[in-house]
Amino acid sequence: MQDDLFRHVNGAWADGYRIPADKASFNTFTELSDRALDQLKAIHKRMNEGEATSRDAKREMIEANLRLVISIA
């Protein structure tokens, strides 16, 4: 057994593991938080795209209704 128990137990992991440059520390909770944040950003983006599509459809419906009213009058 080596004199350094930490190195003996964790040496291979410590040699291959790198903390991301934009993080002060990194663990499972950080990874889960980052993943959840990415998912929320994707949902927000889809919601914004859906709202824009809805606004466009609403505007087109109003314009069609106005054309119908004008054509009847």
Secondary structure, 3 states (H helix, E strand, C coil): CCCCHHHHHHHHHHHHCCCCCCCCCCCHHHHHHHHHHHHHHHHHHHHHHHHHHHHHHHHHHHHHHHHHHHHHC
